[in-house]
């Protein structure tokens, strides 16, 4: 499939809309484990990105530059730990598509694997710690295996999203090992991690976008 710079901006726009719709839900999850502001924090970061997409990036067609600037904008807008994590993912992904205006399956695969690896390296968390990596790590591993065997992006992404969902849902039974919620110890059991949830929703939004685009083309 072909994924253009306009598609990348459109996808980010859909993430922005999704975060606004899910903001209260993400805050409710976070009230069980942290400050209760995860949805608001994500909204602040993505609304800043929206201003940039609608402004300076309006006529930009370099996918790498778009993702890099969105990542930096998110980082500057969000002071909490989630800012550097998402920013690093977006900026690592940006480096893989530098100076490209149209992305193919291989480009998209490289972008998302770089995103996952960037978040993991920056946060130093792993599956089992009750963080967004409980979504992203199983997603990345399943996606890489499936894509390398079939070399088709959408089926591989769809396949991996099932592992991402299981990872997200598994955080309900975990004891938090990272961040402020780790202070709760065993009291953190029984609640789904908000970071794992927002990460899953971003992946889900991307799959919905590329599936819809593919259906329109066919």
C-alpha positions as a Python dict, from the first residue, in 0.01 Angstrom:
ca = {
    (1, 'X'): (0, 0, 0),
    (2, 'X'): (99, 363, -43),
    (3, 'X'): (87, 587, 262),
    (4, 'X'): (150, 953, 186),
    (5, 'X'): (256, 1248, 397),
    (6, 'X'): (-107, 1364, 382),
    (7, 'X'): (-209, 1025, 524),
    (8, 'X'): (37, 1067, 810),
    (9, 'X'): (-111, 1406, 899),
    (10, 'X'): (-462, 1266, 863),
    (11, 'X'): (-372, 981, 1097),
    (12, 'X'): (-239, 1225, 1355),
    (13, 'X'): (-564, 1422, 1320),
    (14, 'X'): (-759, 1105, 1395),
    (15, 'X'): (-543, 1039, 1703),
    (16, 'X'): (-619, 1393, 1818),
    (17, 'X'): (-994, 1331, 1780),
    (18, 'X'): (-971, 992, 1951),
    (19, 'X'): (-785, 1134, 2252),
    (20, 'X'): (-1053, 1400, 2298),
    (21, 'X'): (-1321, 1131, 2289),
    (22, 'X'): (-1134, 904, 2532),
    (23, 'X'): (-989, 1177, 2756),
    (24, 'X'): (-1231, 1121, 3045),
    (25, 'X'): (-1192, 743, 3024),
    (26, 'X'): (-813, 768, 3037),
    (27, 'X'): (-834, 1004, 3334),
    (28, 'X'): (-1070, 765, 3513),
    (29, 'X'): (-821, 480, 3465),
    (30, 'X'): (-542, 703, 3593),
    (31, 'X'): (-738, 803, 3904),
    (32, 'X'): (-705, 442, 4020),
    (33, 'X'): (-327, 445, 3984),
    (34, 'X'): (-186, 795, 3959),
    (35, 'X'): (-273, 1163, 3939),
    (36, 'X'): (-585, 1108, 3732),
    (37, 'X'): (-458, 1332, 3455),
    (38, 'X'): (-341, 1095, 3180),
    (39, 'X'): (-625, 1188, 2945),
    (40, 'X'): (-573, 1559, 3003),
    (41, 'X'): (-199, 1524, 2955),
    (42, 'X'): (-243, 1337, 2628),
    (43, 'X'): (-495, 1598, 2516),
    (44, 'X'): (-255, 1884, 2588),
    (45, 'X'): (22, 1715, 2388),
    (46, 'X'): (-194, 1629, 2090),
    (47, 'X'): (-372, 1965, 2081),
    (48, 'X'): (-30, 2129, 2058),
    (49, 'X'): (49, 1890, 1774),
    (50, 'X'): (-277, 1988, 1604),
    (51, 'X'): (-177, 2353, 1603),
    (52, 'X'): (150, 2257, 1438),
    (53, 'X'): (-16, 2026, 1182),
    (54, 'X'): (-269, 2294, 1090),
    (55, 'X'): (-1, 2562, 1082),
    (56, 'X'): (369, 2513, 1004),
    (57, 'X'): (322, 2156, 879),
    (58, 'X'): (21, 2230, 658),
    (59, 'X'): (222, 2214, 335),
    (60, 'X'): (500, 1983, 458),
    (61, 'X'): (535, 1660, 261),
    (62, 'X'): (844, 1506, 424),
    (63, 'X'): (708, 1224, 644),
    (64, 'X'): (1022, 1228, 855),
    (65, 'X'): (998, 1599, 923),
    (66, 'X'): (626, 1573, 1005),
    (67, 'X'): (678, 1296, 1261),
    (68, 'X'): (989, 1463, 1405),
    (69, 'X'): (817, 1799, 1457),
    (70, 'X'): (502, 1639, 1600),
    (71, 'X'): (723, 1447, 1844),
    (72, 'X'): (914, 1758, 1950),
    (73, 'X'): (592, 1956, 1983),
    (74, 'X'): (438, 1686, 2202),
    (75, 'X'): (750, 1685, 2420),
    (76, 'X'): (750, 2063, 2463),
    (77, 'X'): (381, 2064, 2555),
    (78, 'X'): (384, 1775, 2802),
    (79, 'X'): (605, 1787, 3107),
    (80, 'X'): (513, 1450, 3255),
    (81, 'X'): (690, 1122, 3184),
    (82, 'X'): (459, 1037, 2894),
    (83, 'X'): (594, 1334, 2696),
    (84, 'X'): (947, 1202, 2645),
    (85, 'X'): (817, 850, 2580),
    (86, 'X'): (580, 933, 2295),
    (87, 'X'): (815, 1200, 2164),
    (88, 'X'): (1103, 953, 2145),
    (89, 'X'): (885, 700, 1964),
    (90, 'X'): (772, 955, 1709),
    (91, 'X'): (1121, 1094, 1659),
    (92, 'X'): (1279, 750, 1619),
    (93, 'X'): (1012, 662, 1367),
    (94, 'X'): (1080, 990, 1188),
    (95, 'X'): (1442, 897, 1126),
    (96, 'X'): (1337, 584, 934),
    (97, 'X'): (1124, 782, 686),
    (98, 'X'): (1341, 1091, 650),
    (99, 'X'): (1288, 1277, 321),
    (100, 'X'): (1020, 1031, 207),
    (101, 'X'): (687, 1165, 86),
    (102, 'X'): (526, 827, 15),
    (103, 'X'): (572, 520, 234),
    (104, 'X'): (534, 154, 136),
    (105, 'X'): (478, -153, 354),
    (106, 'X'): (847, -183, 440),
    (107, 'X'): (869, 184, 537),
    (108, 'X'): (564, 159, 762),
    (109, 'X'): (696, -155, 926),
    (110, 'X'): (1031, 9, 995),
    (111, 'X'): (856, 320, 1130),
    (112, 'X'): (643, 134, 1384),
    (113, 'X'): (922, -94, 1501),
    (114, 'X'): (1143, 211, 1554),
    (115, 'X'): (858, 375, 1744),
    (116, 'X'): (824, 77, 1979),
    (117, 'X'): (1200, 44, 2030),
    (118, 'X'): (1233, 417, 2094),
    (119, 'X'): (969, 414, 2367),
    (120, 'X'): (1125, 107, 2528),
    (121, 'X'): (1478, 247, 2527),
    (122, 'X'): (1366, 581, 2668),
    (123, 'X'): (1143, 440, 2940),
    (124, 'X'): (1357, 139, 3032),
    (125, 'X'): (1038, -61, 3098),
    (126, 'X'): (943, -407, 2980),
    (127, 'X'): (631, -618, 2954),
    (128, 'X'): (519, -706, 3305),
    (129, 'X'): (598, -366, 3458),
    (130, 'X'): (240, -239, 3411),
    (131, 'X'): (322, 36, 3162),
    (132, 'X'): (257, 117, 2797),
    (133, 'X'): (522, -145, 2712),
    (134, 'X'): (272, -414, 2807),
    (135, 'X'): (92, -306, 2492),
    (136, 'X'): (387, -210, 2274),
    (137, 'X'): (633, -492, 2344),
    (138, 'X'): (403, -784, 2251),
    (139, 'X'): (273, -579, 1959),
    (140, 'X'): (625, -517, 1825),
    (141, 'X'): (737, -876, 1866),
    (142, 'X'): (427, -1023, 1700),
    (143, 'X'): (430, -765, 1422),
    (144, 'X'): (796, -823, 1335),
    (145, 'X'): (756, -1202, 1314),
    (146, 'X'): (438, -1181, 1107),
    (147, 'X'): (566, -911, 872),
    (148, 'X'): (895, -1090, 808),
    (149, 'X'): (709, -1408, 714),
    (150, 'X'): (433, -1255, 498),
    (151, 'X'): (568, -910, 406),
    (152, 'X'): (218, -760, 410),
    (153, 'X'): (175, -464, 639),
    (154, 'X'): (-198, -451, 718),
    (155, 'X'): (-242, -824, 795),
    (156, 'X'): (70, -818, 1013),
    (157, 'X'): (-41, -505, 1197),
    (158, 'X'): (-390, -649, 1247),
    (159, 'X'): (-242, -975, 1379),
    (160, 'X'): (-12, -793, 1620),
    (161, 'X'): (-291, -573, 1751),
    (162, 'X'): (-449, -880, 1908),
    (163, 'X'): (-133, -929, 2113),
    (164, 'X'): (-134, -560, 2202),
    (165, 'X'): (-489, -587, 2334),
    (166, 'X'): (-407, -892, 2543),
    (167, 'X'): (-105, -709, 2681),
    (168, 'X'): (-310, -405, 2769),
    (169, 'X'): (-578, -614, 2941),
    (170, 'X'): (-318, -816, 3130),
    (171, 'X'): (-210, -501, 3319),
    (172, 'X'): (-524, -536, 3533),
    (173, 'X'): (-363, -826, 3719),
    (174, 'X'): (-15, -674, 3752),
    (175, 'X'): (160, -497, 4037),
    (176, 'X'): (293, -167, 3909),
    (177, 'X'): (673, -158, 3888),
    (178, 'X'): (733, 188, 3742),
    (179, 'X'): (640, 547, 3812),
    (180, 'X'): (413, 691, 4078),
    (181, 'X'): (175, 395, 4069),
    (182, 'X'): (456, 164, 4187),
    (183, 'X'): (411, 316, 4534),
    (184, 'X'): (73, 145, 4555),
    (185, 'X'): (231, -201, 4551),
    (186, 'X'): (-35, -471, 4558),
    (187, 'X'): (-309, -206, 4567),
    (188, 'X'): (-236, -144, 4198),
    (189, 'X'): (-376, -488, 4112),
    (190, 'X'): (-721, -486, 3956),
    (191, 'X'): (-683, -172, 3747),
    (192, 'X'): (-587, -139, 3381),
    (193, 'X'): (-286, 80, 3312),
    (194, 'X'): (-382, 410, 3141),
    (195, 'X'): (-55, 430, 2944),
    (196, 'X'): (-102, 80, 2806),
    (197, 'X'): (-456, 183, 2713),
    (198, 'X'): (-367, 503, 2526),
    (199, 'X'): (-90, 318, 2341),
    (200, 'X'): (-337, 51, 2232),
    (201, 'X'): (-588, 312, 2118),
    (202, 'X'): (-322, 484, 1906),
    (203, 'X'): (-239, 155, 1735),
    (204, 'X'): (-608, 76, 1690),
    (205, 'X'): (-664, 417, 1532),
    (206, 'X'): (-381, 355, 1287),
    (207, 'X'): (-518, 17, 1183),
    (208, 'X'): (-863, 165, 1130),
    (209, 'X'): (-713, 441, 915),
    (210, 'X'): (-508, 214, 687),
    (211, 'X'): (-791, -38, 655),
    (212, 'X'): (-1029, 237, 550),
    (213, 'X'): (-775, 375, 305),
    (214, 'X'): (-714, 29, 158),
    (215, 'X'): (-1089, -28, 116),
    (216, 'X'): (-1129, 301, -69),
    (217, 'X'): (-845, 216, -307),
    (218, 'X'): (-983, -131, -384),
}
